[in-house]
Amino acid sequence: MSTAPGSDKYVAGERIRVLLADDEHLIRGALAALLSYEDDLLVVAEAATGPEAIAMARAHRPDVAVLDLQMPGGLDGVAVAAALRSGPAPCRTMIVTSHGRPGHLKRALAVGVRGFVPKTASAQRLAEIIRIVHAGGRYIDPDLAADAISAGDSPLTVRETEVLELAADGSPIAEIARRANLSPGTVRNYLSSAAAKLSAENRHTAVRIAREHGWV
């Protein structure tokens, strides 16, 4: 977690203030360096986890938060976006991810995310999208949007989806419960409900079906 170098040169009203949140330091640093070449953009803060992103947003009040979808700390990019939308330092948000699935896109749109972009986008294109989002517009990667439409609506609740995602790596119930801040019994109930809705005989099959439809 760090404040971006050069942020003391910021003059109110001249640049779009940007927060970058990504747990991969190399990627985050490279992106900050590339965006520094844009005269109208200023990276005022960086964060490596969801909780850090929220803290840095409250401390530095960016105009746009660029959030990685998957981050450690118990809060992914969508959860951070939801917190920033209703928190004491609201700002516009966008998701940049290498794991873009229809279910992720729909969750993001539901909490007011204005941009959803794959990490394959160039720094110049990302800068353009930051400007669009700052101006009140919206940008959704066309391929991700098409996939979301073809996948249809997920029958799973947000909580069922989150727990199923945590179960995807084969973690035991106790570990899923710890990561989700739930009791083991509640986790079992969510997994059972998700499996029933997907007509799956167990949670592993449920994960496979949900992935095939882009819901996790």
Summary of the structure (lengths in Angstrom):
residues: 216
radius of gyration: 18.0
end to end distance: 28.3
largest distance: 59.2
contacts: 705
relative contact order: 0.11
helix: 50%
strand: 15%
